[in-house]
Structures are given as C-alpha cells and as structure tokens.
Amino acid sequence: MAPMIPASPAFALSCVGALLAIAVLAIPGGRLRDAAPVVYGACLATSLVALGGALICLLAGPPASNVVLPLGLPWVGAHFRIDALAAFFLAVVNLGAVAASLYGIGYGRHESEPQRVLPFFPAFLAGMNLVVLADDAFSFLLAWEFMSLASWALVMAHHREGDNARAGYVYIVMASFGTLALLLAFGLLAGPEGGYAFAAIRAHGASAPSAALVLGLVLLGAGSKAGLAPLHVWLPLAHPAAPSHVSALMSGVMTKVAVYGFIRIVFDLLGPQAWWWGLPVLAAGGGSAVLGVLYALMQNDLKRVLAYSTIENIGLIFVGLGLTIAFEANGFHAAAALALTAALFHVFNHALFKSILFFGAGAVLTATGERQMDRLGGLIHKMPLTSFLVLIACAAISALPPLNGFASEWLVFQAILLSPQLPQWGLKLLIPAVGALLALSAALAAACFVRVFGIVFLGRPRSQQARDAHEVDRWSISAMAMLAALCVIAGVLPGFMIDSIASVVDALTGARMPAQASLQWLSIVPVAESRSSYNGLLVFAFIAASASLAAYAIHRLASQAVRRAPAWDCGFPDPSPSTQYSAESFSQPIQRVFGSYVFKASERIDMPAPGDMRPARIKVELRDLAWELIYAPIAQAVSFTAERLNRLQFLTIRVYLSLVFFALVTLLLALAVWP
Amino acid sequence: MGRLEFDVAHLLAGGLVLMSFMLLYQDRLFALLNVFALQAVVLALSVSWQAYVQGAPHLYVTAAIALVFKAIVIPVALHRIIVRLGIHREVENVVGVGPTMLAGMGLVALSMVVMLRVTADAYPLAREDLAFALSVVLLGLLMMVTRNNAVSQIVGFMSLENGLILAATGAKGMPLVVEISVAFSVLIAFIVIGTLLFRIRERFDTVDADALDRFRGGQR
C-alpha cells in the first residue's frame, strides 16, 4: 500500500471510505434530533480533505502510484488511479460537495424526514468520487450504478409529494438504460479476452467499426446521465424533486461526472479519433443547448427552470468536446487544446453557478415555501444577501463579463472561429451552424435569467408567503457566498484557471494553450498566433470604475433623500401586484416565435361577450416533442409486448414442459443441421 | 477394447432406449411402474458392465444404488401411492400411441445424428453411450409432455434421470460423489413430489394436472 500522502489514490479512497462510514452511521442516527448538522458537518470536513488532495494532485502533477484492491472481478481486481483528468474532476466533485454540505448544515434543519436524506447524501458523494477514481470497467460501472441509485433514493426522499414518484420512476428507467449502454460499450472495449482494466483497454485499442459503435453507446450512456437532448427527459423531473442541496449536486456535479465518463472513454480509452465522430457530438451539443434554454424559458417552476438550463450548459460543454475531436483528428493540436480547455473550464464554472442558483432556489423555498415563480416577487427587500448572490450567479450563467461564464463561453467561440482551417466540408458547414445555435442559446439564456431574477426577486410580492419572507441562515448564505467569490475570481483571473487545467489538456491532446501566467496584465489569449485576447481584470476594473462613477454622479447630482413612491403607472396606480409582468407574459414573445415548431404550442383565448363580467382568459398548452415523438411510442411498444407476453403467465404445466421440450429439440436440430 | 465388450455395452444401452419406448405406450399405471422397474434393472446392468469394462469399481456402487432405489424402492412406493389414492384403474391418453411412438423414433434419430457428429473424435464406447443417453433423456421429456397424470409425469422424470446416469457412467472418470449426489437428489425430488401428490389429491380430489390449471383459472 502506498504511504498516505494527500496526493494518492489510497488517500482519496480513504476519504470515500469515510463518507461511506458516515452514510452507515447516519442510518440509525438519522432519526435523532440535530443529526443533520453533524452528518453534513462530517461530510463537509471529509470533502474538504478530499478537495485538498485533489488540488494537490492537479497542481503538483498526478501521483504515479495506483491502488489495486482484491474486489470485483477475480481476474481483474478493483483498480484505482488518479491522473490529471481524474484530479480535475475530483476537484470539481469535492468542491460541489463542500458547498452542498455547508449549505446542508443550515438547509437540512427544515427537512421533514431527515432519515430519508441523511444516509444517502454521503453515499452519493462517495459514489461520485469512486466513478472518477475507478481505473477498470467493473469498478467504474459499479460506482456509476451506486451513484445513480444513491441519487435516486434522494430524488425519492419526498416521494408522496406531487409528481415525485413518477420523476423517480422515469429517472431510474433512464439511469438503467444509460448504464446498459455503458456496459455494452465497455464490453466492446474489453474485447473477447475480457481485459477490463483501463490499462489493458488502452493497450489493445478498438477496431474502427467497433470504436464507432462504442462512441454511439457512450453518447447514449453518458449523454443520458448528463442530459443531452433527446435523452434529457428525466432531468427536469428528477432534479427539482430532490432536496435543493441535492439538486445542486445532481445538476452541478453529477452531470459533470457523466461528462468525465464521456471524456475518459472517448479521449483516453478509445484510441485515435476519426474526424466524423465530431459530427454527432457537435449536433447533440448544439441541439441540447438551444432546446434546453427554450424549455427553461417556458417553465414556471423555479427549480425546473434551473434543471432545463443545465441541459443548455451540458450542450455547450459537448460542443467544446466535439470541437476537440474535430481538431484533434485533423492534427490541429493547439486548437484542440483550446476547445478542450474551454469545455473543462465550463464544467468547472457551471458547477459553481448552477450550485449557487439551486441553493438560492432552496433558500427561496425555505423562506416562502414556494417554487412557482408566479407566486413570488419582491424578495430583494426581504432577502438582500441571497438576492445579491443569486444575481452574481445569474450574471455568470448569462455569460456577462467579467464573470466566469463569459470567460469559458468566449473560449468556446474562439475555438469555433478556428474551424475554417478544417479540411472536411461536413465540419466546415456544421461548426458555424452550431456556433449560431450557441449564440442563440447564449442570448436566450440571458433572457431566461433576467426573467428568473426579475420575477422572483424584483417587483412586488405576488403572494402572502412572498410578503412574509425572511433571510435564510448563515450557513446557506456562506455556501452561496463562497461559490460566488469563486465565480468572480475565476472570471477576473481566468488565466490561472486555464494554466491549472493545462496539464489535463496536455495529457489528452498532446498540446496546451499558451501559458497564460506569462502574459502581461493577466490577459488571456486562446492560441499563440491569435490576435484576440481578453482581460477579465481590465473589464472588471472598467465596470467597477464606471459603475461607481455613475453611482457617485447620481448620488451627487440627485437628491440625497430616499423616497418611496408608487411606480408611475399611466396615471392609474393600481392596487394589485398581479398586474405586474408575470413569468408567462415575459416569455410569451419567445414562445410565439418558436411555439409552433418546438413546442407545438396552442393558445386559446376565452373572451367574454360584451356585458359579461367574467375576466378574459388565455390558455396556453406546450408539449414536449422529444417525449411525444420518441418516448411515447417506445412506452407503447413496451406495454403492447408486455400485454402479449402476459399470456405466458397462464399456461398449463404441460404446455410449459412442452415449451422446454421443443426448445431443446429445436436447438438439437440446429446443431444437427448446422455445418 | 474387445469386440465383445463393445457389443454388450451397446446392447444394454439399446435395451434402455427400448424400455423408454415401452414406457411411452403404457396407459395403465401399474404396467408403467413395472416397465420403469425393468428399465432400472437394465440401467444397473449397463452400469455394472461399464464398471467391469472400465475397471472402475466405484461404478458398482452406482449400479447398486440404481438397483435398490430405482428398481425397488421407488416403484414400490409409487405402487403404494397409487393404491392409496385409488387411481390404479385410471387410463389416460392425451396424445395417441402412434404419433407418440413416431415422435420418439424421430427423437432417437435426432440424438444419434447430433451426438455422432459432435463427438467425432471421442472414445467409441462413450460415444455410443452418450447417443443412447440423450435418446433416453429426450424420450423421458416426451413422456412428461404427453401425459396428464402426475404419477406418469414422475415416472417420465425418473426415466429421464436414468438417461443422465447412463451418460455419466459412459464418460470415464466421473467421480463417485457426483453420481451419489445425483441419485440422492432424485430421491429427494421423489419424496417432495410424492408428498405433493397427496396434497394435490387432498385439495382437488384428483391427480390430473389439468385440474390444477382449472383451479388456477388460467387461460382456457
């Protein structure tokens, strides 16, 4: 066994063991009063230690040692290893875990049935860590399924409420389907000799047709877990159903573990890539980005908006990965390094701001008991700190400079701008189209988060609960503040982030982006010969200076006294807050533009006759095309087949014996006839 | 190996198949039991001949087990069950004798073709034995499929097991432990099924397996 230095797989594994021990202890302890802060505190400490180990691995270079435990398949054993890629994702996972545990110390007190959450939360964290640590197919799949089941249990924590039971059902079906696809992919990779250790897979590689098949299976398996359209249907159901800090983990971190699975198999295990592999990845990414944000714009449930927005961001990440494949297959290593850096940077960023947003949604839920945006409003007066931190996350996810979302999306677009160098016409045509889709989705994402922030936090309260809201506890605030500070730091100083990802990118593409730390004024450049550059610090300084100048001028030139007055309302000050912009009215123009194609929307206006005193009503119906075109037919086919096969349950004993008998005779006949 | 050893082994194994055919067309339960006991005797002879030819004394134990249990204990027990249940006059015919015999011949031909092809380079004695053993197994299955009475289905199962023992002794080097455990598992199965028979009889007043399906309200 390797010595227990913090940067070794053995160390990371002992952290996983500690998390599992916490999970086991939480089973009897979960019913005790005040168990929640203890469990979350223990998770916080363990994740912090694991985060430290991962950061050391990432910055000081990965350890050479790996650990083989005598578990799993007898001739393989359970291999665990940390390379640069695993170290980066371990850092992301444990950063999210630290924040969620910190948030949980406060949020967990409001849990009605803590024994349904407390044991599974540490188990979920342990599962995600194990997936990243695994170095053979068996351990990987086992950890993957463990992670899925633990998160399923968390989704089902409040299984009696609303649609949660259905969400859990859809989730477990999709998760099993994804695991099946990955199982087949690893079966193809391992080959007939059953070399399931990753080292063995790397050594013998895969033939071209089976490699293409593996790519398809991995897109299905990892894509369904990450939420690529059209495999995303479980995500907007399951993520909102879980408690908010778990939603943050599922959306911010578990989808990243799926991205890790994709990168590990396609970039590390599968061997040299063909250029056309980029096409399906790019198309799936671009489609997911636009569809995700469009659906996000149409939702009224705050957490569901955030879940759909996750699909958009995953789409962006997959576009980055598709670009990497396209560049790498053509030998443009510098461009591939840029695209992969952008994708990984966005992985990190999305984990940050999506966690803040889910924490914010949880804070709103705690303060008001409401998730429907149309019953919120005006919370900025009641919850100033939460509002400010959520505003930072909204600006970051809308890719506004100088925050981190802008830096990574800028890098993705820089990579897209390098695509005219590519020789294949398929890529030359597809990549600009995907770029246009990304631009569209970025603009729509900004609209989406203006809507979220405007409806929930601005204006006047739309319900008594929103009027009675109060600020949440210090633990929740500090979790959000920690992540928001990281958002600002990563946005203002993106060069440091890029440099720390460089070793990961170097290991996978054989190149790295130019060392950003050596550039003057802390600016970043995408490729060495590029003329474009971005300086987060300068932008930040400019925005800060101009904003404070404007604020100073306004305060100086305008009256000092704060005066509250009704907003000007065309001379008719109205008493009802329901006359404000609502979530639906804000998104109606976009719904009209895309409605008939994407949503199959139908609007019905019920206008009373003149003299009739009842109010006019407008009724809008939206439909999910992916559900209707893909899932409903599959579900019908399955139930049809099951109906037919059901007759097999009611045969006589003699008929069962005859079935066995005729099967045997048929097989023997086949053996006799077969040459 | 001498010509004689081979011929005697062939004769005994063929006799086993012949007994299986005789089982197929018995439609009286007592006659069925008598033929079954006779088959067990032939099996015991065949196994002891193998023991003599292969010079494997432990096979004599197997032969003794077959003789004691299958030729004496089980037939006698079944005989008493039939008397106690009062079903010794029952005659059953689900599928006619002619088609059943034709199907049985087809099965024997099939097992010959399959086994002689698959075991092309095996020891000739084992080869013939395996082909006959497969025939006995298939004929036992055929009997289970074509009978309604639970007692005849048990007999079909037991004769199927005779085929398994024949195959096991034909192959050289099968350890005694395996054979003994197979014999005992069959005995246990017999006990379980016998108990079950009385239970079925208590509940449904018949041992016709179709009555179970009628009771279950299954597909008509």
Interface residues (C-beta under 8 A of the other chain):
Chain A: R647 F650 L651 T652 I653 R654 L657 S658 V660 F661 L664 V665 L668 L669 L671 A672
Chain B: V94 L107 L110 S111 V113 V114 R117 V118 L138 L141 L142 M144 V145 N148 A209 D210 L212 D213 R216 G218 Q219
